[in-house]
Amino acid sequence: MAGVSVPPLVPARLLYPVPEAAVLLGVSRSKAWSLVYDGRLATKRIDGRRLVPREVLEAYVEDLPEDEDAADAA
């Protein structure tokens, strides 16, 4: 999985339930659900379950703005 380090408790797969996507992103479950409802994390549905594709997680991280404070310190 390019660019995403998977914690040992979350196995690498193509689709992640929203709570596991939250773990991968390092945010709370409520923040991950907020990103889904705001349309910032696209999901797929399988039998009523919302699942976040791995590529969506990678694209979300790539699109995050750079940390301006860190850039100023360098």
Residue, then its C-alpha position, 0 to 999 in steps of 0.5 A: m500500500a503506497g504511502v500509507s503505513v498500516p498499524p498492525l491491528v488494521p490489516a491491509r485491504l482494499l476497503y476499510p470500515v469508517p472506524e478503521a479508516a479513522v485509525l489509519l488517518g489518526v483521527s477520531r471515529s466521529k471526525a472520520w464520520s464527519l469527513v464522510y458526511d461532508g463528502r471529503l471521504a468518499t465511500k462505497r456501500i456493501d450490504g448497507r456498510r459504508l466502506v472507504p476505499r484505500e485509494v480514497l484514504e491515500a488521496y485525502v492524505e495527499d490533498l492535505p495542506e502542508d503544515e505551515d508552522a513546520a515550513d516556517a521553522a525550516 
